[in-house]
Amino acid sequence: MPTGHARPVSNGATAGSTLLLEHAVRRAVNELGMAPADAVEAATLTPARASGFDRCNPVTGAPLGLIVPGYAADMLISDGEA
């Protein structure tokens, strides 16, 4: 993406966001004045709930959508060098 925007060859319209989640949260805090916790919730928990990821996993029975004890989760923690 030389221009930083994903565009289909057929019509050149914007195909989707290339904005990273961490940048979106940072912009919400710095440019919109949101509290950091509210910005993180807006970028993570709100879409998870809208997509149904706050319900139980039908296979394991464990709830999804939060990183708290008792919830199913796959997580990667990186130091930014990986």
Stockholm file with secondary structure:
# STOCKHOLM 1.0

chainA/1-82         MPTGHARPVSNGATAGSTLLLEHAVRRAVNELGMAPADAVEAATLTPARASGFDRCNPVTGAPLGLIVPGYAADMLISDGEA
#=GR chainA/1-82 SS CTTSSBCCTTTCCCCBCCCCHHHHHHHHHHTTCCCHHHHHHHHTHHHHHHTTTTSBCTTTCCBCSCCSTTSCCCCCCCCSCC
#=GC SS_cons        CTTSSBCCTTTCCCCBCCCCHHHHHHHHHHTTCCCHHHHHHHHTHHHHHHTTTTSBCTTTCCBCSCCSTTSCCCCCCCCSCC
//
